[in-house]
Amino acid sequence: MTYIVLLYRAIPKLNMGVSKIMKFVVIAVIGCSATVSGQAQSNLCDSPIMTDRTVVKEWTTSTIPFAECVNSSCPTPGPELLMSVYVPTVMAAGVEMPARFPMIIMLPGGGFTSGNHVMFQWPEQYVKRGMIVLTIDYRLGWDVNGDGLINSDDNHSETDDPCGGDYSTQLRAVIRAAMDADLAVRYVLGDSINFPIDKDALFCGGPSAGGALAVHLGYAKPGELQEYWQSLFGNNPPLIGSPCDMRYDPIPCQPPPSSAGYYQGEYSYKGVMDCWGGLSGEELMDPHDGPDTGDTTSDQTAFIGFYGGYDHIFPPYVGPPYECNNYPDGFGSAKMFELRRKYGFPAQLYTDPDALHRYVWLDSDLPPGPQATAARLARTQFIVSRSCCFFKSAMCGIPCSYDAPMIMNNISDWGAAYAELFGSQNGEPEGCNNDGSVRFGPSFTHVAVYPNPSNGRVHIVGAGFSSGANYRIFDSLGRSIADGSIKNEDSPIELGQYPDGLYIIRLSDATHEYAVTVVLNRWTD
């Protein structure tokens, strides 16, 4: 569907009549506008929650067991799996506490041989933006060195032959971790009192192996992973080697005694945030019917990726992980982005052309210390902001998709990279509006009004009225019929009490004045 919005030039603070204001009207079609989706919660779409702004002052963090990988008849039980849950408790001034929050599950990296629920910087940045955050353990282990054992010797940084591992155990680790992540999500969804989560606003993401796991969660259903396993290996070795091998085979774990019960209904992820991760195989991102019996849904999950041009662990396009020709080919971030846009699905891609794996927008020679910590924090804040804004646009309006990668050597290059793709006529991009559409700096010249035509309530975005603005409403004959004020940008203006027709709304603050034209058409369903 094509959306039409009205764009207007900023005009100096003058005493202008309506007829003169109308001369500045320009009608245009843009690819990322502000329009509220009927499927999204209107209160979420009107709120600064899940944008680039800090909207939460305080939150609680609890670490709880979400699964016990125990078979009482076996001599070697598997691990107890823990997760940390971050829940907003006090909102920033002027931000309304929602009944339910969007949720993101952040998955740790570590090559499926290390990593746990303790993650630094990522969860705090997401919870500050109004999301409930899960960071989880998942069962680890794959035979990296190919000696037939899964133990502490399996470390890619120490193995003599990075391509000597047993890929079947690596794919087994992905399937097992996907099962564990599913249990974690079902645990919190099963306790709606302690975890007030909006089931229609679920997201997943992570760095490295966590990013790889996220794309498998977002685009490959458990049955599809099993199908892929069998296409590669058949039943030899079998999927389950031992009924007691809870640690290293895809055997589902159980809820802990303290659990209120796992959620048993359906759920899906609305977006995937992938930091330099990859997708196993070349079939799992098929946007058409999947191999599961009865699966007729397309994989419309939004995708946002971040990767380095010299990443050898997950190649940017198509190739085997770790550049090992004895491993099957998979998709990197660039190929996944290309496929998302090819089929018309929401996608953005940010690339640092000279970066190694995990050193995207970081100096690989920078020693550990405060400077490195600050650089990682700045990168994390940028990635979190961009993913929140993009996911919000995909939920609440036309997704702010890009048809080409945004090439950046540093995070400070975002404005220049944006101008390279879209031009600089709107000024420097500064962040996003409440609906996720791009917000520009004071040099921008365009304002958008939505919905238009309107059923009675309209929003003005892009004007930069951070401290509110006054407005006056004129009818089609130029008569002033009402005035008032809005507290902040995107506050609603009500027109429902007036007859259908054309109206002009003139908004002003201390330095600028904008005029927007709205068609009022009160339809009925």
C-alpha positions in Angstrom: 0.0 0.0 0.0 1.3 3.5 -0.8 0.9 6.2 1.8 0.5 9.8 1.0 1.6 12.5 3.5 1.7 16.2 3.2 5.0 18.0 3.6 5.4 21.6 4.5 8.2 24.2 4.5 9.2 25.9 7.7 8.3 29.6 7.5 9.6 32.5 9.5 7.7 33.9 12.4 5.4 36.2 10.5 1.8 37.4 10.7 0.7 35.5 7.5 -2.8 34.9 6.3 -4.0 31.4 5.5 -3.9 32.1 1.7 -0.2 32.8 1.9 0.4 29.8 4.1 -1.2 27.6 1.5 1.4 28.6 -1.1 3.9 26.5 0.8 2.0 23.2 0.6 3.9 20.4 -1.3 2.4 17.0 -1.7 4.9 14.1 -1.8 5.2 10.4 -1.3 7.9 9.2 1.1 9.1 5.8 2.1 9.1 6.2 5.8 6.1 8.2 7.0 4.1 8.4 10.2 0.9 6.3 10.2 -0.5 4.2 12.9 -0.9 0.5 12.2 -4.2 -1.1 13.2 -2.3 -4.0 14.5 -0.1 -2.0 16.9 -1.1 -0.8 20.3 -2.1 2.9 19.8 -0.7 3.8 23.2 2.7 2.3 22.3 2.8 4.1 19.0 1.9 7.4 20.5 4.6 7.0 23.3 8.3 7.6 23.2 8.8 4.1 24.6 11.0 2.0 22.3 12.7 4.9 20.5 16.1 6.4 20.9 15.1 8.4 24.0 15.7 7.4 27.6 12.2 7.0 29.1 12.8 4.8 32.2 14.4 6.2 35.3 14.4 3.0 37.4 14.0 -0.7 36.9 14.3 -4.0 38.8 16.7 -6.8 37.9 16.0 -10.3 39.0 17.9 -13.5 38.2 15.8 -16.6 38.3 16.0 -20.2 37.1 13.8 -20.8 34.1 14.6 -24.4 33.3 16.1 -27.6 34.8 17.9 -29.9 32.4 17.5 -32.9 34.7 16.5 -36.5 34.0 16.2 -38.2 37.4 17.1 -41.6 36.0 20.4 -40.4 34.6 23.7 -40.3 36.4 24.8 -37.0 34.9 22.2 -34.2 35.1 22.4 -31.2 32.9 22.6 -27.6 34.1 20.1 -25.3 35.7 19.5 -22.5 33.3 19.3 -18.9 34.7 18.0 -15.7 33.2 18.1 -12.1 34.3 14.9 -10.0 33.7 15.0 -6.2 33.6 11.6 -4.6 34.2 10.9 -0.9 34.1 9.4 0.5 37.4 9.7 4.3 37.2 9.1 6.2 34.0 10.8 9.5 33.1 8.8 12.7 33.7 5.9 13.1 31.2 6.1 9.4 30.0 3.0 7.4 30.8 3.5 3.9 32.4 2.1 1.4 29.9 -0.1 -1.5 30.8 2.3 -3.8 29.0 5.9 -3.4 27.7 7.6 -4.6 24.5 10.2 -7.3 25.3 13.5 -8.2 23.8 15.5 -11.4 24.6 19.2 -10.6 24.4 21.3 -13.7 23.6 25.0 -13.9 24.7 27.8 -14.5 22.3 30.7 -16.9 22.8 30.8 -19.3 19.8 28.3 -21.7 21.5 31.2 -22.7 23.9 31.0 -19.8 26.4 28.7 -17.1 27.6 25.8 -16.8 30.0 23.0 -14.6 31.2 25.4 -11.9 32.5 25.6 -9.3 29.8 27.1 -5.9 30.1 25.7 -2.6 28.7 23.1 -4.2 26.3 20.3 -4.9 28.8 20.6 -1.5 30.5 20.3 0.4 27.2 17.2 -1.5 26.1 15.4 -1.2 29.5 16.1 2.5 29.6 14.2 2.8 26.3 11.1 1.1 27.8 11.6 -2.6 27.1 11.5 -5.6 29.3 14.8 -7.4 28.7 15.7 -11.0 29.1 19.3 -12.2 29.1 19.6 -16.0 29.3 21.8 -19.0 29.8 21.5 -21.6 27.0 23.2 -25.0 27.0 26.7 -24.7 25.4 29.2 -27.1 23.8 30.3 -28.3 20.4 33.3 -30.3 19.2 35.5 -27.4 18.0 38.7 -29.4 17.6 37.1 -32.6 16.3 38.5 -35.0 18.9 35.1 -36.5 19.6 34.8 -34.8 23.0 33.0 -31.7 24.1 35.1 -30.1 26.9 37.1 -27.0 27.9 39.6 -27.8 25.0 37.0 -26.7 22.5 38.0 -23.0 22.0 38.5 -21.5 18.6 41.1 -19.0 19.8 43.3 -22.0 20.9 42.7 -24.8 18.5 45.4 -25.5 15.9 42.9 -26.3 13.2 39.8 -24.1 13.2 38.3 -26.2 10.4 38.8 -29.5 12.2 35.7 -29.4 14.2 32.5 -31.5 13.9 29.9 -29.2 12.3 27.1 -31.5 13.2 27.7 -30.8 16.9 27.7 -27.0 16.1 24.3 -27.2 14.4 23.2 -29.4 17.3 24.2 -26.5 19.6 22.1 -24.1 17.7 19.0 -26.3 17.8 19.5 -26.9 21.6 20.0 -23.2 22.3 16.8 -22.3 20.3 14.9 -24.8 22.5 16.3 -23.1 25.7 15.5 -19.6 24.4 11.9 -20.7 23.7 11.6 -22.0 27.3 12.8 -18.6 28.7 10.3 -16.7 26.7 7.4 -19.0 27.6 8.4 -18.7 31.3 8.0 -14.9 31.4 4.9 -14.9 29.2 3.4 -17.4 31.6 3.7 -14.9 34.5 1.9 -11.7 33.3 1.8 -10.2 36.8 5.5 -10.0 37.4 6.4 -9.6 33.7 3.8 -7.3 32.0 4.8 -8.1 28.5 2.9 -7.2 25.3 2.8 -10.5 23.4 2.4 -8.6 20.1 5.7 -6.7 20.6 8.4 -9.4 21.0 12.0 -9.0 19.7 15.2 -10.9 19.8 18.9 -10.0 19.3 22.5 -10.5 20.3 26.1 -10.3 19.3 28.1 -13.0 17.5 26.7 -16.4 18.4 23.9 -14.5 20.1 23.1 -12.7 16.8 23.3 -16.1 14.9 20.9 -17.6 17.4 18.5 -14.6 17.1 18.2 -15.0 13.3 17.5 -18.7 13.8 14.8 -17.8 16.3 13.3 -15.1 14.0 13.4 -17.0 10.7 13.6 -20.7 11.4 11.0 -22.6 13.3 12.2 -25.6 15.4 10.7 -28.0 12.8 12.6 -26.3 10.0 15.9 -26.6 11.9 15.2 -30.4 12.3 14.5 -30.6 8.6 17.7 -28.9 7.8 19.6 -31.2 10.2 18.2 -34.2 8.4 19.0 -32.8 5.0 22.7 -32.5 6.0 23.2 -35.6 8.1 20.2 -37.8 7.8 19.9 -39.9 10.9 23.6 -40.7 11.3 24.6 -39.5 13.8 21.2 -39.5 15.3 19.7 -36.3 16.5 19.6 -37.6 20.1 22.7 -39.6 20.9 21.7 -40.5 24.5 18.6 -40.0 26.6 20.9 -38.8 29.4 22.9 -36.3 27.3 21.0 -33.3 28.5 24.0 -31.0 28.0 24.9 -31.7 24.5 21.9 -33.0 22.6 18.6 -31.2 21.8 16.5 -32.7 24.6 14.0 -30.2 26.0 14.6 -29.1 29.6 11.8 -28.9 32.2 10.3 -26.0 34.2 11.7 -25.5 37.7 9.4 -26.2 40.7 9.1 -22.4 41.3 7.6 -21.8 37.8 4.1 -20.5 37.5 3.9 -22.5 34.3 5.1 -22.0 30.8 2.9 -20.1 28.3 1.4 -22.6 25.9 0.1 -20.4 23.2 1.7 -19.1 20.0 4.0 -16.2 19.8 6.4 -14.7 17.2 9.1 -12.2 17.0 8.4 -8.9 15.2 12.1 -8.0 14.7 15.6 -9.4 14.9 18.7 -7.4 15.8 21.8 -9.2 14.5 25.3 -8.0 15.5 27.8 -9.8 13.2 26.0 -13.2 13.4 25.0 -15.6 10.6 22.3 -18.0 9.6 23.1 -21.7 9.1 22.2 -23.0 5.7 20.6 -21.3 2.7 17.0 -22.4 3.1 15.9 -21.0 6.4 15.1 -17.5 5.3 12.7 -18.5 2.5 9.9 -16.0 2.7 7.4 -18.4 1.3 5.8 -21.5 2.7 8.1 -23.4 5.1 8.6 -27.1 5.1 6.6 -27.6 8.3 3.2 -29.2 7.6 0.5 -26.6 7.7 3.0 -23.7 7.8 1.6 -21.1 5.3 3.0 -18.0 7.0 5.7 -15.9 5.4 8.7 -14.8 7.4 7.9 -11.0 7.6 10.0 -10.4 10.7 11.9 -7.1 10.5 15.7 -7.4 10.2 18.4 -5.0 11.3 22.0 -6.0 10.9 25.4 -4.7 11.9 28.6 -6.2 10.6 32.2 -5.7 9.6 33.5 -6.0 6.1 36.4 -8.2 7.2 34.4 -10.6 9.3 35.7 -14.1 8.7 33.6 -16.0 11.3 30.3 -15.2 9.6 30.9 -14.0 6.0 28.9 -11.0 5.0 27.3 -12.7 2.1 27.3 -16.5 1.4 29.9 -18.9 2.7 30.9 -21.3 5.4 31.5 -20.1 8.9 35.2 -19.6 9.9 36.0 -19.8 6.1 36.0 -23.6 6.5 35.1 -25.2 3.2 34.2 -28.4 4.9 31.3 -26.6 6.7 28.1 -25.9 4.8 27.5 -22.4 3.4 25.3 -20.0 5.4 24.0 -16.4 5.1 25.8 -13.4 6.6 24.2 -10.1 7.5 24.6 -8.6 4.0 22.9 -11.6 2.3 20.0 -11.6 4.8 19.5 -7.9 4.3 19.5 -8.4 0.5 16.9 -11.1 0.8 14.7 -9.1 3.1 14.6 -6.2 0.7 14.2 -8.5 -2.4 11.0 -9.8 -1.0 9.8 -6.4 0.3 10.2 -7.1 4.0 11.5 -4.5 6.6 15.3 -4.4 6.8 18.2 -2.1 7.6 21.9 -2.8 7.4 24.8 -0.9 8.9 28.4 -1.9 7.9 31.9 -0.9 9.0 33.8 -1.8 5.8 37.2 -2.2 7.6 36.1 -4.0 10.8 36.9 -7.5 12.0 34.3 -9.7 13.7 33.0 -7.9 16.9 35.2 -4.9 16.3 32.5 -3.0 14.3 33.1 0.7 15.1 35.8 -0.2 17.6 39.6 0.2 17.5 40.9 -3.4 17.5 44.2 -2.2 19.0 42.6 -0.4 21.9 43.7 -2.1 25.1 41.1 -3.0 27.8 40.3 -0.1 30.1 38.0 2.9 30.5 38.5 4.1 26.9 37.6 0.8 25.5 34.6 0.5 27.8 33.4 4.0 26.8 33.8 3.1 23.1 31.8 -0.1 23.5 29.1 1.8 25.4 28.8 4.4 22.6 28.5 1.6 20.0 25.9 -0.2 22.2 23.8 3.0 22.6 23.9 3.6 18.8 22.9 0.0 18.0 20.1 0.0 20.6 18.8 3.3 19.4 18.8 2.3 15.7 17.1 -1.0 16.4 14.4 0.5 18.7 13.6 3.2 16.1 13.5 0.7 13.3 11.3 -1.8 15.1 9.0 0.9 16.2 8.5 2.1 12.6 7.8 -1.5 11.5 5.1 -1.8 14.2 3.5 1.7 14.0 3.8 2.9 10.4 5.7 2.4 7.2 9.0 0.6 8.2 12.0 2.8 7.8 13.7 0.4 5.5 16.9 1.0 3.5 17.5 -0.4 0.0 21.3 -0.3 0.4 23.7 -0.8 3.3 24.5 2.3 5.4 28.3 2.4 5.2 30.0 4.0 8.3 33.6 3.9 9.5 32.5 5.4 12.8 29.1 5.8 14.6 29.6 9.6 14.2 29.2 9.0 10.4 25.5 8.2 10.7 24.3 11.6 9.5 26.7 11.6 6.5 25.8 7.9 5.6 22.1 8.8 5.8 22.6 11.8 3.5 24.5 9.6 1.1 21.4 7.4 0.7 18.6 9.9 1.0 20.1 13.3 0.4 20.5 16.2 2.8 17.4 18.3 2.0 15.9 17.4 5.5 19.0 18.3 7.4 20.9 16.0 9.8 19.0 13.0 11.2 19.0 13.2 15.0 16.9 10.2 16.1 13.4 9.1 15.7 9.9 10.3 16.4 7.4 8.3 18.6 6.3 6.2 15.6 9.9 5.4 14.7 10.2 7.7 11.7 13.4 9.7 11.4 13.6 12.9 13.4 15.8 15.7 11.9 17.7 18.5 13.5 16.7 22.2 13.4 17.9 22.7 9.8 15.2 20.4 8.5 12.4 21.8 6.4 9.6 19.2 6.4 6.7 18.4 8.7 4.4 15.4 8.4 0.8 15.0 9.6 -0.9 11.7 10.0 -3.3 10.1 9.5 -4.4 12.0 6.5 -7.3 11.8 5.6 -8.2 11.7 9.3 -11.2 10.3 11.2 -10.9 13.1 13.8 -7.5 12.8 15.6 -4.2 13.9 13.9 -0.6 14.0 15.0 2.2 16.3 13.7 5.7 14.9 13.5 9.1 16.2 12.4 8.6 19.7 13.6 11.0 19.4 16.6 8.6 21.0 19.1 10.4 19.5 22.1 8.9 22.0 24.5 5.4 22.1 23.0 3.7 24.5 20.6 0.6 26.6 20.1 -1.8 25.9 17.3 -4.7 27.5 15.5 -7.2 25.7 13.3 -8.7 27.3 10.1 -11.5 26.1 7.9 -11.4 26.0 4.1 -12.6 29.6 3.9 -9.7 30.8 6.1 -11.8 31.4 9.2 -10.1 30.7 12.6 -12.3 28.2 14.4 -10.2 27.0 17.3 -6.9 27.3 19.1 -4.9 25.4 21.7 -1.5 24.0 22.6 0.3 20.6 22.5 2.7 19.5 25.2 5.2 17.8 22.9 5.7 16.6 19.4 3.2 14.0 18.3 0.6 15.0 20.9 -2.8 14.5 19.3 -5.0 17.4 18.0 -8.7 16.7 17.9 -10.9 17.6 14.9 -13.7 15.2 15.3 -16.2 17.8 16.4 -16.0 19.6 13.0 -17.8 18.7 9.7 -15.9 16.8 7.1 -13.7 18.9 4.9 -10.3 20.6 4.5 -8.6 22.3 7.5 -5.4 24.1 8.0 -3.5 23.8 11.3 -0.9 26.5 12.0 1.6 25.6 14.7 4.2 27.9 16.2 6.8 28.1 19.0 9.2 30.9 19.8 11.2 30.6 16.5 9.2 28.8 13.8 5.8 28.5 12.4 4.4 25.6 10.3 1.2 25.1 8.4 -0.3 21.7 7.6 -3.4 20.8 5.7 -5.7 18.0 6.8 -8.6 16.3 5.1 -11.3 15.3 7.7 -13.3 12.3 6.6 -15.1 10.5 9.4 -15.6 7.0 8.0 -17.4 4.1 9.6 -16.3 0.5 9.7 
